[in-house]
Amino acid sequence: MEFLPSLLQDLLQAHPHLRPQIYFKASLTALSHAMEDQVLGSQDDPLVIANFQKERYYRQETRRYRQLAQYSSQIYVLAAPETDFAQVQEPYETIAFHPDDPLAQEWHLVVLGTHYAACLVCRERLSDSPLMDQARRFEGIWTFDRVVSQTAARLLLQRILHYQPRLQEKVHQVLQRYELTAPATTNLPGIHPGPFVERLVTYLQSSQYKILKAYRALSDQERQQRLVNLITGAIRQTLNPEEIFPIAVQELGQTFHECRCILYRCRSHHASARIEYEYTAPGVPSLKGVDWPLSDNPLFGLAIGRDRAIGLNDVTTAPELRGHADLLKLLQQYRVRSWLMAPIIHQGMLMGMLELHYCGEKPYTWREVDLALVTAIANQVGLAVVQAQAYKSLEELNQQLAALDRTRTNLIAIIGHELRTPLSTIQVCLESLATEPGMPPAIRQEMLNAAMADAERLHKLIQDFLTLSRLESGRVQWQAEAITLSECVELALAQLRSHRQCLPQIQVELPADLPLLRTDGEGIVEVLVKLLDNACKFTGPEGRVTIRAQVIEGNMLEVVVADTGRGIEPSQLQAVFDRFYQEEEALRRTVGGTGLGLAICRQIVSGLGGQIWAESAGRGKGSKFHFTIPLGGRPDTPEPSQAQTQQTS
């Protein structure tokens, strides 16, 4: 369907001297009622043409126009239909136009009488943000000029015929009766009400501006409170910053058009910070993952000395950025035109920064409400960081308390089993020897052997306590020496065989070209003994223990002791290195042990500059213990590179 141009546009072309003004809806309503009241007080059957934009606006004035119909037979009402407007039976003409017609965005009222004339021709100025009804604004012409009013009447009658051709004869009579076919007549003599009405409109406009200002203030407060409540709600639901921070940047960023909102952790002495959290409006380039400069950023320096947000309205002309060519180039690359930065501070310590980047073609002037809003959000984010840190510290403390409780329980089990059992054996043997002087020599020797074995067991337990104590206190002096790993393995196996009778199959698979170690040989042997003893303890005679080694990263040697035994639950792979750790409960233990062996291994390996860790697929799937140590020199004449394999049982 073809639409006629905007009525306001046609009127301005016909009368170029006219200058449109801005009117609030409240002002237009007052003007319209004043013009309609002229009809109610007249006796000359005036012409009235009104355009209400939409049918629902007309419905609010239906009763008034039925009253006007008692004073005039020439009333025409236009509106975009929403129900059955075109079929409404009224004592005046109702003209329905297409909703896409420019008339749907315009407000018109023309009144032509014998001794007076007035017209109101306006077009609504649409806004992206929702406004209350009385704050709607229109741009247009209001005048008592008869010439202009006659032009407006003719233009409106053309649109009436466009939609209602059946009214052609009636419209022709209107043109003749109100002298609209001839050139526009001059204004009639008499008192002109324009100055009085202009004062009235000025008063209404001023009042409406005050109302709109108050409405905007309330809207800004509501927006700030909504965002603060949203982030506060997120904090209450979770203490995880990874869930809170994305909500903060997204909600704050969506409040501004053509904007980027970023958040990152930093300290006042940091030279740069990695952008962790970001929201970008459509078409705005992303900064996520970029190292954002701080030390050479004057705005950052200004922000950390404040407790509220600070902004630059135009980075291209800001005196604070003069002489910072690299920073300006970076801002231009990422289309930053206006810049706002709010520090995230707790108890005087900087924990991070919240930034807004306006990326439009023209600069954005940061208002006081904008600064207050971003400051409030930064404070809430700071609160979330503090609570998250407190929660994390509490979790770590709980874990430490749980570990201490496990240590206490395991220590009691060790005292009850590893100390009391050998002491009881020794006591029984000595009492038997003392009270039975006639005991046969064979039995006497057996008693002595049992007492000595358990005494050795107690000695080893006490030695482990003392060794771990020295290692943890840092009182151990490491003696570096040149030694090969194969020598250490042979010494460890010799010690293992001396106190264990039944061993699983042990395979030693060491490359022949392993370099010399420049390290503490006794420490390495101690680690191997305890790892092998641990592997044999949980591997049956039918199982297998394997020792492997390889050079990694050029200057480290990795040693692996693998077994096919009981295995370790994946959740316990870190805990096995804790002091007094026992996988089994005290009353269900099937193997002995103090729970100190792996803790001693960790202290030795760490003291020698390496690392130790465990791997296992779970119960019944065996385990692997890895440790690394720094290398020394290589042999002067390395042997051919081939793996040697030893098997002992």
C-alpha positions in Angstrom: 0.0 0.0 0.0 1.2 3.5 -0.9 1.4 6.0 1.9 1.3 9.8 1.7 4.3 11.6 3.3 4.3 12.9 6.8 1.8 15.7 7.4 4.3 17.7 9.4 6.8 17.4 6.5 4.3 18.6 3.9 3.2 21.5 6.2 6.8 22.7 6.7 7.4 22.5 2.9 4.4 24.7 2.4 5.4 27.2 5.1 9.2 27.2 5.3 9.1 30.0 7.9 7.7 27.7 10.5 10.1 26.4 13.2 9.1 23.1 14.9 9.3 23.0 18.7 9.4 20.1 21.2 6.2 19.4 23.3 5.5 16.9 26.0 2.3 14.9 25.8 0.9 16.8 28.8 1.3 20.1 26.9 -0.3 18.8 23.8 -3.2 17.4 25.8 -3.8 20.8 27.4 -3.6 22.6 24.0 -5.9 20.1 22.4 -8.5 20.6 25.1 -8.2 24.3 24.9 -8.8 24.2 21.1 -11.8 21.8 21.6 -13.2 24.2 24.3 -13.4 26.9 21.6 -15.8 24.6 19.7 -17.9 24.1 22.8 -18.2 27.9 23.1 -19.0 28.7 19.5 -22.2 28.9 17.5 -20.8 28.8 13.9 -20.5 25.0 13.2 -16.6 24.9 12.9 -14.6 22.2 11.1 -12.7 19.8 13.4 -10.2 17.3 12.2 -8.3 15.2 14.7 -5.7 12.4 14.3 -5.3 10.3 17.5 -2.4 8.1 16.1 -4.0 4.8 17.5 -7.5 3.8 18.4 -6.8 3.3 22.1 -5.9 7.0 22.4 -9.1 8.0 20.7 -11.1 5.8 23.1 -10.0 8.0 26.0 -11.6 11.0 24.3 -14.8 9.4 22.8 -17.2 11.0 25.3 -15.7 14.4 24.7 -16.0 14.1 20.9 -19.6 13.0 21.2 -20.2 16.2 23.1 -18.4 18.2 20.4 -20.7 16.7 17.8 -23.6 18.6 19.4 -21.9 21.9 18.4 -20.4 20.9 15.0 -21.6 18.7 12.1 -18.1 18.7 10.5 -16.0 16.5 12.8 -13.5 14.0 11.3 -11.5 11.6 13.5 -8.5 9.5 12.2 -6.8 6.7 14.0 -5.0 3.4 13.3 -7.6 0.7 14.0 -7.0 -1.9 16.7 -10.6 -3.4 17.0 -13.7 -2.3 15.0 -12.9 1.4 14.8 -13.8 1.7 11.1 -17.4 0.4 11.8 -18.0 2.5 14.8 -21.4 4.3 14.6 -20.7 7.9 15.8 -22.3 11.2 15.1 -19.1 12.1 13.2 -16.9 10.5 10.6 -14.3 8.0 11.7 -11.5 7.2 9.3 -9.2 4.2 9.9 -5.8 4.3 8.3 -3.1 1.7 7.9 -0.9 1.1 11.1 2.3 1.7 9.0 1.1 5.0 7.8 3.2 8.0 9.1 -0.1 9.2 10.7 0.4 6.5 13.3 3.4 8.4 14.7 1.7 11.9 14.5 -0.8 13.9 16.6 -3.0 16.4 14.7 -5.8 18.7 15.6 -7.2 21.4 13.3 -10.1 23.7 14.2 -11.5 26.2 11.6 -14.3 28.6 12.7 -15.8 31.8 11.3 -13.8 34.0 13.7 -11.0 31.8 14.9 -8.6 29.1 13.7 -6.0 26.9 15.3 -3.9 23.9 14.4 -1.7 21.4 16.1 0.6 19.3 13.9 3.2 17.1 15.7 5.2 14.0 15.2 6.3 11.8 18.1 10.0 11.5 18.9 10.6 7.8 19.6 13.0 6.8 22.4 14.9 3.6 22.9 14.3 3.6 26.6 10.8 3.2 27.9 9.2 6.4 29.2 6.0 7.0 31.2 3.1 8.2 29.1 3.2 11.8 30.2 6.9 12.0 29.4 6.4 11.2 25.7 7.8 14.0 23.5 6.6 15.4 20.2 8.1 17.7 17.6 5.9 20.0 15.6 3.8 23.2 15.1 1.1 24.8 17.2 -0.4 28.0 16.0 -3.5 30.2 15.8 -2.4 31.4 12.3 -5.4 30.9 10.0 -3.3 30.5 6.9 -1.3 27.7 8.4 -4.5 26.1 9.8 -6.2 26.1 6.4 -3.1 24.4 4.8 -3.1 21.8 7.5 -6.9 21.2 7.0 -6.4 20.7 3.2 -3.6 18.2 3.8 -5.7 16.2 6.3 -8.7 16.2 3.9 -6.5 14.7 1.2 -5.6 11.8 3.6 -9.2 11.3 4.5 -10.1 10.9 0.8 -7.1 8.6 0.4 -8.7 6.1 2.9 -12.4 7.0 2.5 -13.2 7.9 -1.2 -16.9 7.6 -0.4 -16.6 11.0 1.4 -15.5 12.8 -1.7 -18.8 14.8 -2.0 -18.8 15.7 1.7 -15.2 16.8 1.6 -15.9 18.9 -1.5 -18.6 20.7 0.4 -16.2 21.3 3.3 -13.6 22.8 1.0 -16.2 25.2 -0.4 -17.8 26.1 2.9 -14.5 26.9 4.7 -12.9 28.5 1.7 -10.2 25.9 1.4 -10.2 25.8 -2.4 -9.0 29.3 -2.9 -5.6 30.6 -1.8 -5.4 30.8 2.0 -7.0 33.9 3.4 -5.2 36.2 5.8 -5.7 36.2 9.5 -8.9 37.8 10.8 -8.6 41.0 12.8 -9.2 40.8 16.6 -7.5 39.9 19.8 -4.9 37.2 19.1 -4.8 34.6 21.9 -1.3 33.4 21.0 0.8 35.2 23.6 -1.4 34.1 26.4 -1.5 30.5 25.3 2.3 30.5 24.7 2.8 31.5 28.3 0.5 28.7 29.4 2.4 26.2 27.3 5.8 27.5 28.6 4.6 26.9 32.1 3.4 23.4 31.2 6.6 22.6 29.5 8.7 23.8 32.4 6.6 21.7 34.8 6.9 18.7 32.6 10.7 19.0 32.4 10.8 19.0 36.2 8.6 15.9 36.2 10.8 14.2 33.6 14.0 15.0 35.5 12.5 13.5 38.7 11.4 10.5 36.7 14.9 10.0 35.3 16.4 10.3 38.8 14.0 7.6 40.0 14.8 5.5 37.0 18.5 5.8 37.6 18.0 4.8 41.3 15.8 1.9 40.3 18.4 0.7 37.8 21.2 1.0 40.3 19.2 -0.8 43.0 18.2 -3.5 40.5 21.8 -4.2 39.5 23.0 -4.2 43.1 20.2 -6.5 44.2 21.0 -8.8 41.2 24.6 -9.1 42.2 23.8 -9.4 45.9 21.4 -12.3 45.0 24.2 -14.0 43.0 26.5 -13.6 46.0 23.9 -15.2 48.3 23.4 -18.1 45.9 27.1 -18.9 45.4 30.5 -17.9 46.8 32.3 -18.8 43.6 33.7 -15.7 41.9 33.7 -17.6 38.5 29.8 -17.4 38.7 29.5 -13.9 40.2 31.9 -11.9 38.0 30.3 -12.9 34.6 26.9 -11.8 35.9 28.3 -8.4 37.1 30.0 -7.5 33.8 27.1 -8.7 31.7 24.4 -6.8 33.7 26.5 -3.6 34.0 27.5 -3.7 30.3 24.0 -4.2 29.1 23.0 -1.0 30.9 25.0 1.1 28.5 24.8 1.1 24.7 27.9 0.4 22.5 29.8 -0.5 25.5 32.4 -3.0 26.8 32.6 -4.0 30.4 35.7 -5.8 31.7 36.8 -7.0 35.2 40.2 -8.3 36.2 42.2 -9.0 39.4 45.2 -6.9 40.0 47.4 -5.2 42.7 48.6 -1.6 42.7 52.2 -2.7 41.9 51.3 -4.9 38.9 52.6 -3.8 35.5 49.7 -5.4 33.6 46.7 -7.6 34.1 45.1 -10.4 32.1 41.4 -9.6 31.2 39.4 -12.4 32.7 35.8 -11.4 32.5 34.1 -9.3 29.8 30.9 -8.3 28.2 30.8 -6.6 24.8 27.9 -5.1 22.9 27.3 -6.3 19.4 30.1 -5.1 17.0 32.5 -4.2 19.9 35.8 -6.0 19.7 36.8 -8.4 22.5 39.6 -7.8 25.0 39.3 -11.1 26.9 42.7 -12.7 27.4 44.6 -9.5 26.5 47.3 -8.3 28.9 45.9 -4.8 29.8 48.7 -2.2 30.7 48.6 -0.8 34.2 52.0 0.7 35.1 51.9 3.0 32.0 48.3 3.9 32.5 47.6 7.3 34.2 44.0 6.5 34.7 44.9 3.4 36.7 47.2 5.5 38.8 44.4 8.0 39.5 41.8 5.3 40.2 43.8 3.4 42.8 44.0 6.5 45.0 40.2 6.9 45.1 37.4 5.0 46.6 35.0 5.6 43.7 34.9 5.4 39.9 36.7 7.9 37.7 36.0 8.6 34.1 37.4 10.3 30.9 34.7 11.6 28.6 36.9 11.6 25.5 40.2 9.8 25.5 41.3 11.6 22.3 41.4 15.0 24.1 41.9 14.0 27.8 45.0 15.8 29.2 45.7 12.8 31.4 46.7 10.7 28.4 49.0 13.2 26.7 52.4 11.7 26.1 51.1 8.1 26.3 51.2 7.3 22.6 51.3 3.5 23.0 48.3 3.6 25.3 46.3 5.9 23.0 47.1 3.5 20.1 45.8 0.6 22.1 42.6 2.5 23.0 42.1 3.4 19.3 42.7 -0.3 18.3 39.9 -1.4 20.6 37.6 1.6 19.8 37.7 3.0 23.4 36.3 6.6 23.1 35.1 7.2 26.7 36.7 5.4 29.6 35.5 4.7 33.1 37.4 2.8 35.8 36.3 1.7 39.3 38.7 0.1 41.8 37.7 -3.0 43.7 39.0 -2.3 47.2 38.7 -3.9 50.6 40.2 -2.4 53.7 42.4 -0.1 51.7 43.8 -2.9 49.5 43.3 -3.0 45.7 42.0 -6.4 44.6 40.9 -5.7 41.1 39.4 -3.2 38.6 36.0 -2.8 36.9 36.1 -0.8 33.7 33.5 0.5 31.2 34.6 1.4 27.6 32.2 3.4 25.5 32.9 2.5 21.9 30.6 4.8 20.0 31.7 7.2 17.3 31.0 10.2 19.5 32.3 10.5 23.1 30.0 9.8 26.0 29.7 12.1 29.0 29.8 10.1 32.2 27.1 11.4 34.5 27.3 11.4 38.3 24.7 8.6 38.4 26.9 6.5 36.1 29.9 6.9 38.5 27.7 6.1 41.5 26.3 3.0 39.7 29.7 1.6 38.7 31.1 2.4 42.2 28.2 0.5 43.8 28.7 -2.5 41.6 32.5 -2.5 42.3 31.8 -2.5 46.0 29.5 -5.5 45.7 32.1 -7.3 43.6 34.7 -6.5 46.3 32.4 -8.0 48.9 32.1 -11.1 46.7 35.9 -11.5 46.5 36.3 -11.1 50.2 33.6 -13.6 51.0 35.0 -16.0 48.4 38.5 -15.7 50.0 37.1 -16.2 53.5 35.1 -19.3 52.3 38.2 -20.7 50.6 40.3 -20.1 53.8 37.6 -21.8 55.8 37.6 -24.8 53.4 41.4 -25.0 53.7 41.2 -24.8 57.5 38.5 -27.5 57.5 40.7 -29.7 55.3 43.7 -29.1 57.7 41.5 -30.0 60.7 40.3 -33.1 58.9 43.9 -34.1 58.1 44.9 -33.4 61.8 42.0 -35.6 62.9 43.1 -38.4 60.5 46.7 -38.0 61.8 45.5 -38.2 65.4 43.4 -41.4 64.6 46.3 -43.0 62.7 48.8 -42.1 65.4 46.6 -43.8 68.0 46.4 -46.8 65.8 50.2 -46.8 65.4 50.7 -46.5 69.1 48.2 -49.3 69.7 49.6 -51.6 67.1 53.1 -50.8 66.1 54.3 -50.0 69.6 52.2 -52.1 71.9 52.5 -55.3 69.9 56.3 -55.5 69.8 56.6 -54.3 73.5 54.2 -57.1 74.5 56.2 -59.7 72.6 59.5 -58.5 74.2 57.9 -58.4 77.6 56.5 -61.9 77.3 59.8 -63.3 76.0 61.9 -61.7 78.8 59.4 -62.8 81.5 59.6 -66.4 80.2 63.4 -66.4 80.2 63.5 -64.9 83.7 60.9 -67.3 85.2 61.9 -70.5 83.4 65.7 -71.1 84.1 65.3 -74.7 83.0 63.9 -73.8 79.6 65.4 -75.9 76.8 68.1 -74.1 74.8 66.2 -74.3 71.5 63.2 -72.6 73.0 65.4 -70.1 74.8 67.0 -69.2 71.5 63.7 -68.8 69.8 62.5 -66.5 72.6 65.7 -64.4 72.2 65.3 -64.2 68.4 61.6 -63.0 68.8 62.6 -60.3 71.3 65.5 -59.1 69.2 63.3 -58.9 66.1 60.6 -56.9 67.8 63.3 -54.7 69.4 64.6 -54.0 65.9 61.1 -53.2 64.8 60.8 -50.7 67.6 64.2 -49.2 66.7 63.1 -48.8 63.1 59.9 -47.1 64.1 61.8 -44.7 66.4 64.3 -44.1 63.7 61.6 -43.1 61.2 60.1 -40.7 63.8 63.5 -39.0 64.2 64.3 -39.0 60.5 61.0 -37.3 59.6 61.5 -34.8 62.4 64.9 -33.8 61.2 63.7 -33.6 57.6 60.7 -31.4 58.4 62.9 -29.1 60.6 65.5 -28.7 57.8 68.3 -29.9 60.0 69.6 -32.5 57.4 72.9 -31.8 55.7 72.9 -33.3 52.2 76.1 -34.9 51.1 76.4 -34.7 47.3 78.4 -37.4 45.7 78.8 -39.0 42.2 76.8 -42.2 42.1 74.9 -44.2 39.5 71.3 -45.1 39.9 72.0 -48.8 39.4 74.3 -48.7 42.5 71.5 -47.1 44.5 69.0 -49.8 43.3 71.4 -52.6 44.3 71.9 -51.2 47.8 68.2 -50.8 48.2 67.4 -54.3 47.1 70.1 -55.7 49.5 68.5 -53.9 52.4 65.0 -55.0 51.4 66.1 -58.7 51.2 67.7 -58.5 54.6 64.5 -58.0 56.4 61.9 -59.4 54.1 61.8 -63.2 53.4 59.0 -63.5 50.9 59.1 -61.0 48.0 57.2 -60.7 44.7 59.1 -60.8 41.4 61.2 -57.6 41.1 62.3 -56.4 37.7 65.0 -53.7 37.3 64.7 -52.1 33.8 67.3 -49.3 33.7 68.9 -47.9 30.5 72.6 -48.6 30.3 73.4 -45.1 29.4 71.9 -43.3 32.4 74.2 -40.5 33.5 75.9 -40.1 36.8 74.0 -38.5 39.6 75.5 -35.7 41.7 73.3 -36.1 44.7 73.0 -37.6 48.2 73.3 -41.3 47.7 72.1 -42.3 51.1 68.9 -40.3 50.6 68.2 -41.9 47.2 68.8 -45.4 48.7 66.4 -44.5 51.5 63.7 -43.4 49.1 64.1 -46.6 47.0 64.0 -48.8 50.1 60.8 -47.3 51.3 59.1 -47.3 47.9 60.1 -50.9 47.3 59.1 -52.0 50.8 55.8 -50.3 50.3 55.3 -51.9 46.9 56.1 -55.4 48.2 53.9 -54.9 51.3 50.8 -54.5 49.1 51.8 -56.9 46.3 51.4 -60.7 46.8 54.1 -63.2 46.1 52.6 -63.9 42.7 52.7 -60.2 41.8 55.5 -58.1 40.2 57.4 -54.9 41.1 59.2 -53.0 38.4 61.9 -50.2 38.6 62.3 -48.0 35.6 64.1 -44.7 34.9 64.5 -42.1 32.2 66.0 -38.7 31.6 63.4 -35.9 31.2 63.6 -32.3 30.3 67.4 -32.6 29.8 68.5 -32.2 33.4 66.1 -34.3 35.5 66.0 -38.1 36.1 62.6 -39.7 36.6 62.5 -43.0 38.6 59.3 -45.1 38.6 58.5 -48.0 41.1 55.5 -49.8 39.7 53.6 -52.7 41.2 50.7 -55.0 40.3 49.3 -55.0 43.8 46.3 -53.6 45.7 46.3 -50.1 44.1 45.1 -46.8 45.5 41.8 -45.0 45.2 42.3 -41.9 42.9 41.0 -39.6 45.7 43.8 -40.7 48.0 46.7 -40.2 45.7 47.8 -37.0 47.5 46.9 -38.1 51.0 49.2 -41.2 50.9 52.2 -38.8 51.4 50.8 -37.4 54.6 52.3 -38.4 58.0 50.7 -41.4 59.7 48.4 -42.0 56.7 46.8 -45.4 56.8 44.6 -46.6 54.0 42.8 -49.2 56.3 41.0 -48.6 59.5 42.9 -49.4 62.7 40.8 -52.5 63.5 40.9 -53.8 59.9 44.6 -53.6 59.1 46.0 -56.6 57.3 49.6 -55.2 57.0 51.8 -53.3 59.4 53.4 -50.0 59.0 53.8 -46.6 60.6 52.4 -44.4 57.8 55.7 -42.5 57.8 57.6 -44.1 54.9 56.0 -42.1 52.0 56.1 -38.9 54.1 59.9 -39.4 54.6 60.2 -40.0 50.8 58.5 -36.7 50.0 60.8 -34.8 52.4 64.0 -36.4 51.0 63.0 -35.9 47.3 61.9 -32.3 48.0 65.2 -31.6 49.8 67.2 -32.9 46.9 65.3 -30.6 44.5 62.9 -33.1 42.9 59.2 -34.0 43.1 57.3 -37.2 44.0 53.8 -38.3 43.1 51.6 -41.4 42.8 49.4 -42.8 40.0 46.8 -45.6 40.2 43.7 -46.5 38.3 42.0 -47.7 41.5 41.5 -50.8 43.6 43.2 -54.0 42.3 44.9 -52.2 39.4 48.3 -51.6 40.9 50.1 -48.3 41.5 53.1 -46.3 40.3 55.3 -44.0 42.4 57.3 -41.5 40.4 60.1 -39.2 41.7 62.5 -36.9 40.0 66.0 -35.7 41.0 68.4 -33.3 39.3 71.2 -34.9 37.3 74.9 -34.5 37.7 77.5 -35.2 35.0 77.5 -38.0 32.4 79.9 -40.9 32.4 83.1 -40.1 30.5 82.7 -43.2 28.3 79.0 -44.1 28.1 78.2 -47.7 27.4 76.2 -48.7 24.3 72.6 -47.6 24.7 70.6 -50.7 25.6 68.3 -51.7 28.5 69.6 -54.1 31.0 67.0 -56.2 32.8 67.6 -58.0 36.1 65.1 -60.3 37.7 65.1 -61.4 41.3 62.5 -63.0 43.4 
